[in-house]
Amino acid sequence: MSTQPEKDDPATKSEFERLGEEPQLPLWKEFWLFIVENKAWWMVPILLAVGLIGVLAVLGSTGAAPFIYPLF
């Protein structure tokens, strides 16, 4: 006979355990919450610039390259 409650009893779980069972947020949503909560708005232009460079690199290596080069 044990007087300890069961491990799976929701009433005995800590807040940490309850939060661990919640579904995780997607990476982009978690990063956006990080920027908003920490007031790191200076990161937004940097991320946009890096994203645009990445898109241009991908498009430059595909069949769309001849159409992109005249733009520059």
PDB file of N, CA, C, O and CB in Angstrom:
ATOM      1  N   MET A   1       0.834  -1.169   0.000  1.00  0.00           N
ATOM      2  CA  MET A   1       0.000   0.000   0.000  1.00  0.00           C
ATOM      3  C   MET A   1       0.880   1.234   0.000  1.00  0.00           C
ATOM      4  O   MET A   1       1.761   1.407   0.842  1.00  0.00           O
ATOM      5  CB  MET A   1      -0.949  -0.003   1.199  1.00  0.00           C
ATOM      6  N   SER A   2       0.617   2.048  -0.936  1.00  0.00           N
ATOM      7  CA  SER A   2       1.392   3.278  -1.061  1.00  0.00           C
ATOM      8  C   SER A   2       0.465   4.477  -0.868  1.00  0.00           C
ATOM      9  O   SER A   2      -0.662   4.497  -1.363  1.00  0.00           O
ATOM     10  CB  SER A   2       2.107   3.347  -2.443  1.00  0.00           C
ATOM     11  N   THR A   3       0.958   5.461  -0.148  1.00  0.00           N
ATOM     12  CA  THR A   3       0.156   6.665   0.058  1.00  0.00           C
ATOM     13  C   THR A   3       0.509   7.751  -0.945  1.00  0.00           C
ATOM     14  O   THR A   3      -0.098   8.822  -0.948  1.00  0.00           O
ATOM     15  CB  THR A   3       0.344   7.188   1.474  1.00  0.00           C
ATOM     16  N   GLN A   4       1.493   7.475  -1.799  1.00  0.00           N
ATOM     17  CA  GLN A   4       1.886   8.465  -2.805  1.00  0.00           C
ATOM     18  C   GLN A   4       0.905   8.423  -3.972  1.00  0.00           C
ATOM     19  O   GLN A   4       0.465   7.343  -4.368  1.00  0.00           O
ATOM     20  CB  GLN A   4       3.337   8.207  -3.301  1.00  0.00           C
ATOM     21  N   PRO A   5       0.560   9.569  -4.520  1.00  0.00           N
ATOM     22  CA  PRO A   5      -0.335   9.583  -5.689  1.00  0.00           C
ATOM     23  C   PRO A   5       0.383   9.038  -6.919  1.00  0.00           C
ATOM     24  O   PRO A   5       1.612   9.019  -6.990  1.00  0.00           O
ATOM     25  CB  PRO A   5      -0.851  11.016  -5.967  1.00  0.00           C
ATOM     26  N   GLU A   6      -0.401   8.607  -7.859  1.00  0.00           N
ATOM     27  CA  GLU A   6       0.149   8.082  -9.106  1.00  0.00           C
ATOM     28  C   GLU A   6       0.940   9.155  -9.846  1.00  0.00           C
ATOM     29  O   GLU A   6       0.644  10.344  -9.730  1.00  0.00           O
ATOM     30  CB  GLU A   6      -0.972   7.540 -10.000  1.00  0.00           C
ATOM     31  N   LYS A   7       1.941   8.733 -10.603  1.00  0.00           N
ATOM     32  CA  LYS A   7       2.771   9.672 -11.364  1.00  0.00           C
ATOM     33  C   LYS A   7       1.981  10.353 -12.478  1.00  0.00           C
ATOM     34  O   LYS A   7       2.253  11.507 -12.809  1.00  0.00           O
ATOM     35  CB  LYS A   7       3.978   8.947 -11.956  1.00  0.00           C
ATOM     36  N   ASP A   8       1.007   9.655 -13.059  1.00  0.00           N
ATOM     37  CA  ASP A   8       0.261  10.203 -14.191  1.00  0.00           C
ATOM     38  C   ASP A   8      -0.937  11.040 -13.760  1.00  0.00           C
ATOM     39  O   ASP A   8      -1.689  11.514 -14.611  1.00  0.00           O
ATOM     40  CB  ASP A   8      -0.204   9.084 -15.085  1.00  0.00           C
ATOM     41  N   ASP A   9      -1.127  11.227 -12.490  1.00  0.00           N
ATOM     42  CA  ASP A   9      -2.244  12.017 -11.994  1.00  0.00           C
ATOM     43  C   ASP A   9      -2.028  13.485 -12.362  1.00  0.00           C
ATOM     44  O   ASP A   9      -1.021  14.066 -11.957  1.00  0.00           O
ATOM     45  CB  ASP A   9      -2.402  11.848 -10.457  1.00  0.00           C
ATOM     46  N   PRO A  10      -2.953  14.112 -13.126  1.00  0.00           N
ATOM     47  CA  PRO A  10      -2.749  15.500 -13.550  1.00  0.00           C
ATOM     48  C   PRO A  10      -2.654  16.483 -12.390  1.00  0.00           C
ATOM     49  O   PRO A  10      -2.052  17.546 -12.537  1.00  0.00           O
ATOM     50  CB  PRO A  10      -3.864  15.918 -14.458  1.00  0.00           C
ATOM     51  N   ALA A  11      -3.228  16.155 -11.258  1.00  0.00           N
ATOM     52  CA  ALA A  11      -3.187  17.074 -10.124  1.00  0.00           C
ATOM     53  C   ALA A  11      -1.797  17.146  -9.507  1.00  0.00           C
ATOM     54  O   ALA A  11      -1.465  18.131  -8.848  1.00  0.00           O
ATOM     55  CB  ALA A  11      -4.198  16.654  -9.071  1.00  0.00           C
ATOM     56  N   THR A  12      -0.978  16.114  -9.712  1.00  0.00           N
ATOM     57  CA  THR A  12       0.348  16.096  -9.093  1.00  0.00           C
ATOM     58  C   THR A  12       1.443  16.573 -10.035  1.00  0.00           C
ATOM     59  O   THR A  12       2.592  16.710  -9.614  1.00  0.00           O
ATOM     60  CB  THR A  12       0.671  14.706  -8.613  1.00  0.00           C
ATOM     61  N   LYS A  13       1.123  16.826 -11.279  1.00  0.00           N
ATOM     62  CA  LYS A  13       2.141  17.261 -12.234  1.00  0.00           C
ATOM     63  C   LYS A  13       2.528  18.705 -11.970  1.00  0.00           C
ATOM     64  O   LYS A  13       1.697  19.547 -11.627  1.00  0.00           O
ATOM     65  CB  LYS A  13       1.639  17.099 -13.679  1.00  0.00           C
ATOM     66  N   SER A  14       3.814  18.962 -12.141  1.00  0.00           N
ATOM     67  CA  SER A  14       4.295  20.330 -11.958  1.00  0.00           C
ATOM     68  C   SER A  14       3.940  21.165 -13.188  1.00  0.00           C
ATOM     69  O   SER A  14       3.532  20.633 -14.220  1.00  0.00           O
ATOM     70  CB  SER A  14       5.830  20.349 -11.707  1.00  0.00           C
ATOM     71  N   GLU A  15       4.100  22.450 -13.060  1.00  0.00           N
ATOM     72  CA  GLU A  15       3.816  23.340 -14.193  1.00  0.00           C
ATOM     73  C   GLU A  15       4.749  23.022 -15.354  1.00  0.00           C
ATOM     74  O   GLU A  15       4.345  23.083 -16.515  1.00  0.00           O
ATOM     75  CB  GLU A  15       3.962  24.825 -13.778  1.00  0.00           C
ATOM     76  N   PHE A  16       5.994  22.683 -15.042  1.00  0.00           N
ATOM     77  CA  PHE A  16       6.973  22.334 -16.072  1.00  0.00           C
ATOM     78  C   PHE A  16       6.516  21.116 -16.869  1.00  0.00           C
ATOM     79  O   PHE A  16       6.634  21.100 -18.094  1.00  0.00           O
ATOM     80  CB  PHE A  16       8.344  22.064 -15.438  1.00  0.00           C
ATOM     81  N   GLU A  17       5.997  20.102 -16.188  1.00  0.00           N
ATOM     82  CA  GLU A  17       5.524  18.903 -16.869  1.00  0.00           C
ATOM     83  C   GLU A  17       4.296  19.196 -17.721  1.00  0.00           C
ATOM     84  O   GLU A  17       4.170  18.676 -18.830  1.00  0.00           O
ATOM     85  CB  GLU A  17       5.207  17.811 -15.855  1.00  0.00           C
ATOM     86  N   ARG A  18       3.394  20.024 -17.211  1.00  0.00           N
ATOM     87  CA  ARG A  18       2.196  20.379 -17.991  1.00  0.00           C
ATOM     88  C   ARG A  18       2.575  21.154 -19.251  1.00  0.00           C
ATOM     89  O   ARG A  18       2.017  20.915 -20.321  1.00  0.00           O
ATOM     90  CB  ARG A  18       1.218  21.214 -17.132  1.00  0.00           C
ATOM     91  N   LEU A  19       3.530  22.086 -19.123  1.00  0.00           N
ATOM     92  CA  LEU A  19       3.952  22.847 -20.298  1.00  0.00           C
ATOM     93  C   LEU A  19       4.676  21.963 -21.300  1.00  0.00           C
ATOM     94  O   LEU A  19       4.604  22.207 -22.504  1.00  0.00           O
ATOM     95  CB  LEU A  19       4.848  24.006 -19.885  1.00  0.00           C
ATOM     96  N   GLY A  20       5.370  20.941 -20.819  1.00  0.00           N
ATOM     97  CA  GLY A  20       6.068  20.021 -21.710  1.00  0.00           C
ATOM     98  C   GLY A  20       5.132  19.173 -22.541  1.00  0.00           C
ATOM     99  O   GLY A  20       5.517  18.692 -23.607  1.00  0.00           O
ATOM    100  N   GLU A  21       3.919  18.982 -22.080  1.00  0.00           N
ATOM    101  CA  GLU A  21       2.951  18.168 -22.811  1.00  0.00           C
ATOM    102  C   GLU A  21       2.150  18.969 -23.831  1.00  0.00           C
ATOM    103  O   GLU A  21       1.455  18.384 -24.662  1.00  0.00           O
ATOM    104  CB  GLU A  21       2.009  17.506 -21.844  1.00  0.00           C
ATOM    105  N   GLU A  22       2.233  20.289 -23.784  1.00  0.00           N
ATOM    106  CA  GLU A  22       1.521  21.113 -24.761  1.00  0.00           C
ATOM    107  C   GLU A  22       2.182  20.975 -26.128  1.00  0.00           C
ATOM    108  O   GLU A  22       3.382  20.711 -26.208  1.00  0.00           O
ATOM    109  CB  GLU A  22       1.494  22.601 -24.316  1.00  0.00           C
ATOM    110  N   PRO A  23       1.416  21.149 -27.203  1.00  0.00           N
ATOM    111  CA  PRO A  23       2.019  21.082 -28.540  1.00  0.00           C
ATOM    112  C   PRO A  23       3.010  22.225 -28.740  1.00  0.00           C
ATOM    113  O   PRO A  23       2.789  23.345 -28.280  1.00  0.00           O
ATOM    114  CB  PRO A  23       0.928  21.127 -29.632  1.00  0.00           C
ATOM    115  N   GLN A  24       4.107  21.922 -29.436  1.00  0.00           N
ATOM    116  CA  GLN A  24       5.137  22.928 -29.662  1.00  0.00           C
ATOM    117  C   GLN A  24       4.730  23.873 -30.785  1.00  0.00           C
ATOM    118  O   GLN A  24       4.008  23.494 -31.707  1.00  0.00           O
ATOM    119  CB  GLN A  24       6.475  22.261 -29.990  1.00  0.00           C
ATOM    120  N   LEU A  25       5.207  25.114 -30.687  1.00  0.00           N
ATOM    121  CA  LEU A  25       4.962  26.110 -31.722  1.00  0.00           C
ATOM    122  C   LEU A  25       5.911  25.875 -32.889  1.00  0.00           C
ATOM    123  O   LEU A  25       7.009  25.352 -32.697  1.00  0.00           O
ATOM    124  CB  LEU A  25       5.129  27.544 -31.161  1.00  0.00           C
ATOM    125  N   PRO A  26       5.500  26.257 -34.103  1.00  0.00           N
ATOM    126  CA  PRO A  26       6.433  26.203 -35.229  1.00  0.00           C
ATOM    127  C   PRO A  26       7.608  27.151 -34.983  1.00  0.00           C
ATOM    128  O   PRO A  26       7.493  28.106 -34.214  1.00  0.00           O
ATOM    129  CB  PRO A  26       5.713  26.565 -36.554  1.00  0.00           C
ATOM    130  N   LEU A  27       8.721  26.885 -35.633  1.00  0.00           N
ATOM    131  CA  LEU A  27       9.941  27.655 -35.411  1.00  0.00           C
ATOM    132  C   LEU A  27       9.742  29.130 -35.712  1.00  0.00           C
ATOM    133  O   LEU A  27      10.185  29.980 -34.939  1.00  0.00           O
ATOM    134  CB  LEU A  27      11.067  27.106 -36.260  1.00  0.00           C
ATOM    135  N   TRP A  28       9.085  29.453 -36.819  1.00  0.00           N
ATOM    136  CA  TRP A  28       8.913  30.862 -37.183  1.00  0.00           C
ATOM    137  C   TRP A  28       8.044  31.591 -36.170  1.00  0.00           C
ATOM    138  O   TRP A  28       8.283  32.764 -35.884  1.00  0.00           O
ATOM    139  CB  TRP A  28       8.298  30.982 -38.579  1.00  0.00           C
ATOM    140  N   LYS A  29       7.031  30.910 -35.620  1.00  0.00           N
ATOM    141  CA  LYS A  29       6.153  31.543 -34.637  1.00  0.00           C
ATOM    142  C   LYS A  29       6.890  31.760 -33.313  1.00  0.00           C
ATOM    143  O   LYS A  29       6.722  32.790 -32.661  1.00  0.00           O
ATOM    144  CB  LYS A  29       4.891  30.685 -34.413  1.00  0.00           C
ATOM    145  N   GLU A  30       7.695  30.794 -32.931  1.00  0.00           N
ATOM    146  CA  GLU A  30       8.475  30.926 -31.709  1.00  0.00           C
ATOM    147  C   GLU A  30       9.496  32.061 -31.846  1.00  0.00           C
ATOM    148  O   GLU A  30       9.724  32.814 -30.899  1.00  0.00           O
ATOM    149  CB  GLU A  30       9.186  29.599 -31.379  1.00  0.00           C
ATOM    150  N   PHE A  31      10.102  32.176 -33.022  1.00  0.00           N
ATOM    151  CA  PHE A  31      11.068  33.252 -33.254  1.00  0.00           C
ATOM    152  C   PHE A  31      10.372  34.611 -33.240  1.00  0.00           C
ATOM    153  O   PHE A  31      10.918  35.576 -32.705  1.00  0.00           O
ATOM    154  CB  PHE A  31      11.801  33.041 -34.593  1.00  0.00           C
ATOM    155  N   TRP A  32       9.180  34.700 -33.820  1.00  0.00           N
ATOM    156  CA  TRP A  32       8.424  35.957 -33.810  1.00  0.00           C
ATOM    157  C   TRP A  32       8.073  36.356 -32.377  1.00  0.00           C
ATOM    158  O   TRP A  32       8.184  37.527 -32.014  1.00  0.00           O
ATOM    159  CB  TRP A  32       7.138  35.827 -34.660  1.00  0.00           C
ATOM    160  N   LEU A  33       7.650  35.387 -31.562  1.00  0.00           N
ATOM    161  CA  LEU A  33       7.356  35.685 -30.161  1.00  0.00           C
ATOM    162  C   LEU A  33       8.606  36.161 -29.427  1.00  0.00           C
ATOM    163  O   LEU A  33       8.528  37.033 -28.561  1.00  0.00           O
ATOM    164  CB  LEU A  33       6.776  34.451 -29.464  1.00  0.00           C
ATOM    165  N   PHE A  34       9.758  35.588 -29.774  1.00  0.00           N
ATOM    166  CA  PHE A  34      11.019  36.032 -29.176  1.00  0.00           C
ATOM    167  C   PHE A  34      11.283  37.496 -29.512  1.00  0.00           C
ATOM    168  O   PHE A  34      11.655  38.275 -28.635  1.00  0.00           O
ATOM    169  CB  PHE A  34      12.190  35.154 -29.661  1.00  0.00           C
ATOM    170  N   ILE A  35      11.093  37.873 -30.772  1.00  0.00           N
ATOM    171  CA  ILE A  35      11.334  39.254 -31.194  1.00  0.00           C
ATOM    172  C   ILE A  35      10.370  40.202 -30.485  1.00  0.00           C
ATOM    173  O   ILE A  35      10.779  41.266 -30.021  1.00  0.00           O
ATOM    174  CB  ILE A  35      11.189  39.388 -32.727  1.00  0.00           C
ATOM    175  N   VAL A  36       9.102  39.829 -30.397  1.00  0.00           N
ATOM    176  CA  VAL A  36       8.101  40.702 -29.779  1.00  0.00           C
ATOM    177  C   VAL A  36       8.342  40.844 -28.278  1.00  0.00           C
ATOM    178  O   VAL A  36       8.325  41.957 -27.752  1.00  0.00           O
ATOM    179  CB  VAL A  36       6.690  40.158 -30.033  1.00  0.00           C
ATOM    180  N   GLU A  37       8.567  39.732 -27.590  1.00  0.00           N
ATOM    181  CA  GLU A  37       8.711  39.780 -26.134  1.00  0.00           C
ATOM    182  C   GLU A  37      10.004  40.454 -25.691  1.00  0.00           C
ATOM    183  O   GLU A  37      10.041  41.094 -24.640  1.00  0.00           O
ATOM    184  CB  GLU A  37       8.653  38.383 -25.567  1.00  0.00           C
ATOM    185  N   ASN A  38      11.063  40.315 -26.486  1.00  0.00           N
ATOM    186  CA  ASN A  38      12.350  40.900 -26.110  1.00  0.00           C
ATOM    187  C   ASN A  38      12.603  42.241 -26.787  1.00  0.00           C
ATOM    188  O   ASN A  38      13.676  42.826 -26.638  1.00  0.00           O
ATOM    189  CB  ASN A  38      13.469  39.945 -26.448  1.00  0.00           C
ATOM    190  N   LYS A  39      11.620  42.720 -27.525  1.00  0.00           N
ATOM    191  CA  LYS A  39      11.723  44.000 -28.233  1.00  0.00           C
ATOM    192  C   LYS A  39      12.995  44.065 -29.083  1.00  0.00           C
ATOM    193  O   LYS A  39      13.736  45.047 -29.042  1.00  0.00           O
ATOM    194  CB  LYS A  39      11.700  45.166 -27.230  1.00  0.00           C
ATOM    195  N   ALA A  40      13.225  43.020 -29.836  1.00  0.00           N
ATOM    196  CA  ALA A  40      14.405  42.927 -30.690  1.00  0.00           C
ATOM    197  C   ALA A  40      14.028  43.270 -32.133  1.00  0.00           C
ATOM    198  O   ALA A  40      14.297  42.497 -33.052  1.00  0.00           O
ATOM    199  CB  ALA A  40      15.029  41.510 -30.611  1.00  0.00           C
ATOM    200  N   TRP A  41      13.406  44.432 -32.320  1.00  0.00           N
ATOM    201  CA  TRP A  41      12.940  44.829 -33.651  1.00  0.00           C
ATOM    202  C   TRP A  41      14.092  45.088 -34.606  1.00  0.00           C
ATOM    203  O   TRP A  41      13.894  45.072 -35.821  1.00  0.00           O
ATOM    204  CB  TRP A  41      12.071  46.067 -33.555  1.00  0.00           C
ATOM    205  N   TRP A  42      15.288  45.325 -34.092  1.00  0.00           N
ATOM    206  CA  TRP A  42      16.433  45.565 -34.953  1.00  0.00           C
ATOM    207  C   TRP A  42      16.787  44.320 -35.761  1.00  0.00           C
ATOM    208  O   TRP A  42      17.505  44.419 -36.756  1.00  0.00           O
ATOM    209  CB  TRP A  42      17.631  46.014 -34.124  1.00  0.00           C
ATOM    210  N   MET A  43      16.296  43.149 -35.353  1.00  0.00           N
ATOM    211  CA  MET A  43      16.599  41.907 -36.067  1.00  0.00           C
ATOM    212  C   MET A  43      15.768  41.749 -37.337  1.00  0.00           C
ATOM    213  O   MET A  43      16.168  41.018 -38.243  1.00  0.00           O
ATOM    214  CB  MET A  43      16.366  40.718 -35.157  1.00  0.00           C
ATOM    215  N   VAL A  44      14.632  42.412 -37.419  1.00  0.00           N
ATOM    216  CA  VAL A  44      13.722  42.228 -38.552  1.00  0.00           C
ATOM    217  C   VAL A  44      14.374  42.627 -39.878  1.00  0.00           C
ATOM    218  O   VAL A  44      14.320  41.830 -40.815  1.00  0.00           O
ATOM    219  CB  VAL A  44      12.448  43.039 -38.338  1.00  0.00           C
ATOM    220  N   PRO A  45      14.993  43.821 -40.019  1.00  0.00           N
ATOM    221  CA  PRO A  45      15.616  44.154 -41.303  1.00  0.00           C
ATOM    222  C   PRO A  45      16.767  43.219 -41.672  1.00  0.00           C
ATOM    223  O   PRO A  45      16.976  42.919 -42.847  1.00  0.00           O
ATOM    224  CB  PRO A  45      16.118  45.577 -41.271  1.00  0.00           C
ATOM    225  N   ILE A  46      17.502  42.767 -40.679  1.00  0.00           N
ATOM    226  CA  ILE A  46      18.602  41.837 -40.952  1.00  0.00           C
ATOM    227  C   ILE A  46      18.048  40.526 -41.496  1.00  0.00           C
ATOM    228  O   ILE A  46      18.569  39.983 -42.470  1.00  0.00           O
ATOM    229  CB  ILE A  46      19.441  41.581 -39.671  1.00  0.00           C
ATOM    230  N   LEU A  47      16.998  40.021 -40.871  1.00  0.00           N
ATOM    231  CA  LEU A  47      16.406  38.766 -41.328  1.00  0.00           C
ATOM    232  C   LEU A  47      15.790  38.897 -42.713  1.00  0.00           C
ATOM    233  O   LEU A  47      15.879  37.973 -43.522  1.00  0.00           O
ATOM    234  CB  LEU A  47      15.355  38.296 -40.343  1.00  0.00           C
ATOM    235  N   LEU A  48      15.164  40.037 -42.991  1.00  0.00           N
ATOM    236  CA  LEU A  48      14.611  40.252 -44.332  1.00  0.00           C
ATOM    237  C   LEU A  48      15.715  40.288 -45.383  1.00  0.00           C
ATOM    238  O   LEU A  48      15.564  39.707 -46.458  1.00  0.00           O
ATOM    239  CB  LEU A  48      13.803  41.556 -44.376  1.00  0.00           C
ATOM    240  N   ALA A  49      16.814  40.959 -45.087  1.00  0.00           N
ATOM    241  CA  ALA A  49      17.925  41.032 -46.038  1.00  0.00           C
ATOM    242  C   ALA A  49      18.528  39.650 -46.275  1.00  0.00           C
ATOM    243  O   ALA A  49      18.801  39.282 -47.418  1.00  0.00           O
ATOM    244  CB  ALA A  49      19.006  42.001 -45.529  1.00  0.00           C
ATOM    245  N   VAL A  50      18.734  38.892 -45.216  1.00  0.00           N
ATOM    246  CA  VAL A  50      19.286  37.539 -45.364  1.00  0.00           C
ATOM    247  C   VAL A  50      18.310  36.656 -46.140  1.00  0.00           C
ATOM    248  O   VAL A  50      18.729  35.847 -46.969  1.00  0.00           O
ATOM    249  CB  VAL A  50      19.592  36.915 -43.976  1.00  0.00           C
ATOM    250  N   GLY A  51      17.020  36.805 -45.876  1.00  0.00           N
ATOM    251  CA  GLY A  51      16.020  36.032 -46.606  1.00  0.00           C
ATOM    252  C   GLY A  51      15.997  36.362 -48.088  1.00  0.00           C
ATOM    253  O   GLY A  51      15.899  35.462 -48.924  1.00  0.00           O
ATOM    254  N   LEU A  52      16.086  37.650 -48.424  1.00  0.00           N
ATOM    255  CA  LEU A  52      16.115  38.045 -49.838  1.00  0.00           C
ATOM    256  C   LEU A  52      17.367  37.533 -50.539  1.00  0.00           C
ATOM    257  O   LEU A  52      17.298  37.081 -51.682  1.00  0.00           O
ATOM    258  CB  LEU A  52      16.038  39.566 -49.967  1.00  0.00           C
ATOM    259  N   ILE A  53      18.494  37.599 -49.871  1.00  0.00           N
ATOM    260  CA  ILE A  53      19.728  37.066 -50.462  1.00  0.00           C
ATOM    261  C   ILE A  53      19.594  35.566 -50.687  1.00  0.00           C
ATOM    262  O   ILE A  53      20.047  35.049 -51.708  1.00  0.00           O
ATOM    263  CB  ILE A  53      20.949  37.367 -49.555  1.00  0.00           C
ATOM    264  N   GLY A  54      18.976  34.864 -49.744  1.00  0.00           N
ATOM    265  CA  GLY A  54      18.755  33.430 -49.908  1.00  0.00           C
ATOM    266  C   GLY A  54      17.841  33.116 -51.075  1.00  0.00           C
ATOM    267  O   GLY A  54      18.094  32.179 -51.833  1.00  0.00           O
ATOM    268  N   VAL A  55      16.774  33.898 -51.224  1.00  0.00           N
ATOM    269  CA  VAL A  55      15.849  33.689 -52.347  1.00  0.00           C
ATOM    270  C   VAL A  55      16.562  33.952 -53.668  1.00  0.00           C
ATOM    271  O   VAL A  55      16.394  33.191 -54.622  1.00  0.00           O
ATOM    272  CB  VAL A  55      14.606  34.607 -52.216  1.00  0.00           C
ATOM    273  N   LEU A  56      17.351  35.016 -53.735  1.00  0.00           N
ATOM    274  CA  LEU A  56      18.099  35.299 -54.962  1.00  0.00           C
ATOM    275  C   LEU A  56      19.115  34.206 -55.268  1.00  0.00           C
ATOM    276  O   LEU A  56      19.326  33.875 -56.434  1.00  0.00           O
ATOM    277  CB  LEU A  56      18.805  36.644 -54.849  1.00  0.00           C
ATOM    278  N   ALA A  57      19.741  33.647 -54.255  1.00  0.00           N
ATOM    279  CA  ALA A  57      20.697  32.563 -54.476  1.00  0.00           C
ATOM    280  C   ALA A  57      20.001  31.329 -55.034  1.00  0.00           C
ATOM    281  O   ALA A  57      20.529  30.663 -55.924  1.00  0.00           O
ATOM    282  CB  ALA A  57      21.425  32.214 -53.173  1.00  0.00           C
ATOM    283  N   VAL A  58      18.828  31.026 -54.517  1.00  0.00           N
ATOM    284  CA  VAL A  58      18.084  29.866 -55.010  1.00  0.00           C
ATOM    285  C   VAL A  58      17.608  30.110 -56.436  1.00  0.00           C
ATOM    286  O   VAL A  58      17.743  29.239 -57.295  1.00  0.00           O
ATOM    287  CB  VAL A  58      16.885  29.557 -54.091  1.00  0.00           C
ATOM    288  N   LEU A  59      17.052  31.290 -56.690  1.00  0.00           N
ATOM    289  CA  LEU A  59      16.569  31.588 -58.040  1.00  0.00           C
ATOM    290  C   LEU A  59      17.718  31.716 -59.032  1.00  0.00           C
ATOM    291  O   LEU A  59      17.558  31.400 -60.211  1.00  0.00           O
ATOM    292  CB  LEU A  59      15.745  32.872 -58.034  1.00  0.00           C
ATOM    293  N   GLY A  60      18.876  32.178 -58.564  1.00  0.00           N
ATOM    294  CA  GLY A  60      20.033  32.319 -59.447  1.00  0.00           C
ATOM    295  C   GLY A  60      20.602  30.985 -59.888  1.00  0.00           C
ATOM    296  O   GLY A  60      21.280  30.907 -60.912  1.00  0.00           O
ATOM    297  N   SER A  61      20.334  29.940 -59.129  1.00  0.00           N
ATOM    298  CA  SER A  61      20.857  28.624 -59.487  1.00  0.00           C
ATOM    299  C   SER A  61      19.828  27.789 -60.246  1.00  0.00           C
ATOM    300  O   SER A  61      20.083  26.622 -60.543  1.00  0.00           O
ATOM    301  CB  SER A  61      21.302  27.881 -58.236  1.00  0.00           C
ATOM    302  N   THR A  62      18.683  28.361 -60.561  1.00  0.00           N
ATOM    303  CA  THR A  62      17.648  27.626 -61.289  1.00  0.00           C
ATOM    304  C   THR A  62      17.521  28.178 -62.707  1.00  0.00           C
ATOM    305  O   THR A  62      18.348  28.975 -63.150  1.00  0.00           O
ATOM    306  CB  THR A  62      16.287  27.711 -60.548  1.00  0.00           C
ATOM    307  N   GLY A  63      16.498  27.755 -63.396  1.00  0.00           N
ATOM    308  CA  GLY A  63      16.249  28.228 -64.751  1.00  0.00           C
ATOM    309  C   GLY A  63      15.778  29.665 -64.800  1.00  0.00           C
ATOM    310  O   GLY A  63      15.683  30.240 -65.884  1.00  0.00           O
ATOM    311  N   ALA A  64      15.482  30.259 -63.663  1.00  0.00           N
ATOM    312  CA  ALA A  64      15.029  31.646 -63.627  1.00  0.00           C
ATOM    313  C   ALA A  64      16.189  32.633 -63.691  1.00  0.00           C
ATOM    314  O   ALA A  64      15.964  33.840 -63.777  1.00  0.00           O
ATOM    315  CB  ALA A  64      14.217  31.894 -62.376  1.00  0.00           C
ATOM    316  N   ALA A  65      17.415  32.142 -63.651  1.00  0.00           N
ATOM    317  CA  ALA A  65      18.588  33.022 -63.623  1.00  0.00           C
ATOM    318  C   ALA A  65      18.646  33.986 -64.809  1.00  0.00           C
ATOM    319  O   ALA A  65      18.932  35.164 -64.596  1.00  0.00           O
ATOM    320  CB  ALA A  65      19.848  32.188 -63.594  1.00  0.00           C
ATOM    321  N   PRO A  66      18.392  33.554 -66.040  1.00  0.00           N
ATOM    322  CA  PRO A  66      18.469  34.504 -67.155  1.00  0.00           C
ATOM    323  C   PRO A  66      17.464  35.655 -67.052  1.00  0.00           C
ATOM    324  O   PRO A  66      17.680  36.719 -67.632  1.00  0.00           O
ATOM    325  CB  PRO A  66      18.252  33.774 -68.452  1.00  0.00           C
ATOM    326  N   PHE A  67      16.393  35.451 -66.333  1.00  0.00           N
ATOM    327  CA  PHE A  67      15.398  36.510 -66.185  1.00  0.00           C
ATOM    328  C   PHE A  67      15.736  37.459 -65.036  1.00  0.00           C
ATOM    329  O   PHE A  67      15.254  38.591 -65.004  1.00  0.00           O
ATOM    330  CB  PHE A  67      14.024  35.904 -65.964  1.00  0.00           C
ATOM    331  N   ILE A  68      16.555  37.003 -64.102  1.00  0.00           N
ATOM    332  CA  ILE A  68      16.925  37.832 -62.953  1.00  0.00           C
ATOM    333  C   ILE A  68      18.094  38.748 -63.290  1.00  0.00           C
ATOM    334  O   ILE A  68      18.127  39.892 -62.838  1.00  0.00           O
ATOM    335  CB  ILE A  68      17.278  36.952 -61.751  1.00  0.00           C
ATOM    336  N   TYR A  69      19.050  38.270 -64.071  1.00  0.00           N
ATOM    337  CA  TYR A  69      20.259  39.047 -64.354  1.00  0.00           C
ATOM    338  C   TYR A  69      19.973  40.405 -64.995  1.00  0.00           C
ATOM    339  O   TYR A  69      20.651  41.370 -64.642  1.00  0.00           O
ATOM    340  CB  TYR A  69      21.167  38.256 -65.256  1.00  0.00           C
ATOM    341  N   PRO A  70      19.016  40.544 -65.910  1.00  0.00           N
ATOM    342  CA  PRO A  70      18.750  41.879 -66.470  1.00  0.00           C
ATOM    343  C   PRO A  70      18.228  42.887 -65.445  1.00  0.00           C
ATOM    344  O   PRO A  70      18.301  44.094 -65.677  1.00  0.00           O
ATOM    345  CB  PRO A  70      17.753  41.762 -67.592  1.00  0.00           C
ATOM    346  N   LEU A  71      17.709  42.412 -64.326  1.00  0.00           N
ATOM    347  CA  LEU A  71      17.214  43.326 -63.303  1.00  0.00           C
ATOM    348  C   LEU A  71      18.344  44.071 -62.610  1.00  0.00           C
ATOM    349  O   LEU A  71      18.129  45.154 -62.067  1.00  0.00           O
ATOM    350  CB  LEU A  71      16.396  42.570 -62.279  1.00  0.00           C
ATOM    351  N   PHE A  72      19.531  43.511 -62.622  1.00  0.00           N
ATOM    352  CA  PHE A  72      20.669  44.142 -61.956  1.00  0.00           C
ATOM    353  C   PHE A  72      21.605  44.640 -63.011  1.00  0.00           C
ATOM    354  O   PHE A  72      22.647  45.213 -62.692  1.00  0.00           O
ATOM    355  CB  PHE A  72      21.391  43.168 -60.994  1.00  0.00           C
TER     356      PHE A  72
END
